C-alpha cells in the first residue's frame, strides 16, 4: 500500500482551528453589534418616556367604578 502525503493532513487541523477562530470572531462581532443596537433602542425608549407627561392614572383603567359593566343576563 502506498502512503498518502501527510502535508495535507498536517495542515487540516491548523486550517480548521483558524476557521473556527474566524467564526468565533465573527460571532463575537455580530453579538457586539446586536448589543449596541439594543442599547441604542433602549436609550431611545427611555428618552421617549422622559419626554412625555407623567402618567396620572391610578391603577388599571378598567378597574374604575365608571368603567364597570352591568350584567346583561338579568
Long-range contacts (C-beta under 8 A, 24 or more apart in sequence): none
